[in-house]
Amino acid sequence: MAFQYGVTLRNNMISQIQTTVAAAGTTAMHLRIYSGAEPANCAATEPSGLLATIVLPATFLTSSGGTTTIAGTWSATATGSGNAQSFRIYDMAGTPVCHVQGNTSSDLALTNSSVTAGQTVVVTSFSVTEVNA
């Protein structure tokens, strides 16, 4: 039998993404979008083709019902060109630390996944659901 968690515990578990990344301070929380494929895990080398770096707002996630979604505006001007394939959320205080990574086909959505340098890149959705939600 699988574990079952109550709503409060699920929300607390999922809100740890905000808590852990935000511990470094607002200007140190970055979302990077890449044209390269998602690596095997956060410890692996950064994907190729950096397209945009978004400095995340102080409160960048909100959790409810065991799911966390974006809060505030996630946007920046693209510095590279290519088709967005993957992303990472970093704590940039000192040596960058990847806390979350995923792909742009199912984990994070952009207004346009075909990115051209100079255009505004906007994240339209990002959500993580804790088990049993």
RAHUZI-V252228 format. One record per residue. N is the residue number from 1. RES is the residue in three letters. SS is DSSP state (hx for helix, st for strand, lp for the rest). PSI is psi in degrees with one decimal (NA if undefined). NEAR is the number of other ideal C-beta (glycine too) atoms within 8 Angstrom. Layout:
n->(N | N)
res->(RES | RES)
ss->(SS | SS)
psi->(PSI | PSI)
near->(NEAR | NEAR)
This chain:
n->(1 | 2 | 3 | 4 | 5 | 6 | 7 | 8 | 9 | 10 | 11 | 12 | 13 | 14 | 15 | 16 | 17 | 18 | 19 | 20 | 21 | 22 | 23 | 24 | 25 | 26 | 27 | 28 | 29 | 30 | 31 | 32 | 33 | 34 | 35 | 36 | 37 | 38 | 39 | 40 | 41 | 42 | 43 | 44 | 45 | 46 | 47 | 48 | 49 | 50 | 51 | 52 | 53 | 54 | 55 | 56 | 57 | 58 | 59 | 60 | 61 | 62 | 63 | 64 | 65 | 66 | 67 | 68 | 69 | 70 | 71 | 72 | 73 | 74 | 75 | 76 | 77 | 78 | 79 | 80 | 81 | 82 | 83 | 84 | 85 | 86 | 87 | 88 | 89 | 90 | 91 | 92 | 93 | 94 | 95 | 96 | 97 | 98 | 99 | 100 | 101 | 102 | 103 | 104 | 105 | 106 | 107 | 108 | 109 | 110 | 111 | 112 | 113 | 114 | 115 | 116 | 117 | 118 | 119 | 120 | 121 | 122 | 123 | 124 | 125 | 126 | 127 | 128 | 129 | 130 | 131 | 132 | 133)
res->(MET | ALA | PHE | GLN | TYR | GLY | VAL | THR | LEU | ARG | ASN | ASN | MET | ILE | SER | GLN | ILE | GLN | THR | THR | VAL | ALA | ALA | ALA | GLY | THR | THR | ALA | MET | HIS | LEU | ARG | ILE | TYR | SER | GLY | ALA | GLU | PRO | ALA | ASN | CYS | ALA | ALA | THR | GLU | PRO | SER | GLY | LEU | LEU | ALA | THR | ILE | VAL | LEU | PRO | ALA | THR | PHE | LEU | THR | SER | SER | GLY | GLY | THR | THR | THR | ILE | ALA | GLY | THR | TRP | SER | ALA | THR | ALA | THR | GLY | SER | GLY | ASN | ALA | GLN | SER | PHE | ARG | ILE | TYR | ASP | MET | ALA | GLY | THR | PRO | VAL | CYS | HIS | VAL | GLN | GLY | ASN | THR | SER | SER | ASP | LEU | ALA | LEU | THR | ASN | SER | SER | VAL | THR | ALA | GLY | GLN | THR | VAL | VAL | VAL | THR | SER | PHE | SER | VAL | THR | GLU | VAL | ASN | ALA)
ss->(lp | lp | lp | lp | lp | lp | hx | hx | hx | hx | hx | hx | hx | hx | lp | hx | hx | hx | hx | hx | hx | hx | lp | lp | lp | hx | hx | hx | st | st | st | st | st | st | lp | lp | lp | lp | lp | lp | lp | lp | lp | lp | lp | lp | lp | lp | lp | st | st | st | st | st | st | lp | lp | lp | lp | lp | st | st | st | st | lp | lp | st | st | st | st | lp | lp | lp | lp | st | st | st | lp | lp | lp | lp | st | st | lp | lp | st | st | st | st | st | st | lp | lp | lp | lp | lp | st | st | st | st | st | st | st | lp | lp | lp | lp | st | st | st | lp | lp | lp | st | st | lp | lp | lp | lp | st | st | st | st | st | st | st | st | st | st | lp | lp | lp | lp)
psi->(134.9 | 151.8 | 148.5 | 132.7 | 145.4 | 162.9 | -43.2 | -45.9 | -42.2 | -43.8 | -41.4 | -40.4 | -47.8 | -29.1 | -8.9 | -21.8 | -51.3 | -48.9 | -46.1 | -48.8 | -39.2 | -14.9 | -25.0 | -15.0 | 152.7 | -49.5 | -6.8 | 2.0 | 111.4 | 142.1 | 124.9 | 135.7 | 134.3 | 155.4 | -17.7 | 161.6 | 155.6 | 127.6 | 174.4 | -34.9 | 175.1 | -22.7 | -15.5 | 162.7 | 145.7 | 143.3 | 162.3 | 164.4 | 62.0 | 121.7 | -38.8 | 149.6 | 122.2 | 124.6 | 119.2 | 148.2 | 162.6 | -45.9 | 102.6 | -7.8 | 152.8 | 139.3 | 138.9 | 136.5 | 23.9 | 7.5 | 140.4 | 140.1 | 169.9 | 146.8 | 143.5 | -170.2 | 130.2 | 95.7 | 158.1 | 168.2 | 130.3 | 140.6 | -11.1 | 172.5 | 143.8 | -178.9 | 122.0 | 128.1 | -31.7 | 168.8 | 161.3 | 145.0 | 123.1 | 149.0 | 113.8 | 9.0 | 114.9 | -135.1 | 127.7 | 135.9 | 121.4 | 125.8 | -29.0 | 140.2 | 160.2 | -165.9 | 164.1 | 7.7 | -28.0 | -19.9 | -29.2 | 134.5 | 142.0 | 159.4 | -31.4 | 119.0 | -10.5 | 105.2 | 136.9 | 134.6 | 132.9 | -20.5 | 159.0 | 126.5 | 125.9 | 128.1 | 125.3 | -24.2 | 148.1 | 124.4 | 148.7 | 130.7 | 128.0 | 156.0 | 147.6 | 13.0 | NA)
near->(1 | 5 | 5 | 4 | 10 | 5 | 7 | 6 | 8 | 15 | 13 | 8 | 9 | 14 | 11 | 8 | 13 | 12 | 8 | 9 | 15 | 12 | 7 | 9 | 8 | 9 | 6 | 9 | 16 | 12 | 13 | 12 | 15 | 15 | 12 | 8 | 7 | 8 | 11 | 3 | 6 | 9 | 4 | 6 | 4 | 9 | 13 | 6 | 9 | 10 | 14 | 13 | 10 | 13 | 8 | 12 | 9 | 6 | 9 | 13 | 11 | 8 | 10 | 6 | 7 | 14 | 12 | 11 | 9 | 11 | 8 | 9 | 5 | 12 | 8 | 9 | 8 | 14 | 8 | 11 | 7 | 8 | 7 | 15 | 12 | 15 | 14 | 13 | 13 | 13 | 12 | 9 | 6 | 2 | 3 | 7 | 6 | 11 | 10 | 10 | 11 | 10 | 11 | 13 | 5 | 4 | 8 | 10 | 7 | 13 | 5 | 7 | 7 | 6 | 18 | 7 | 8 | 5 | 9 | 7 | 17 | 9 | 13 | 6 | 8 | 10 | 8 | 9 | 8 | 12 | 9 | 9 | 8)
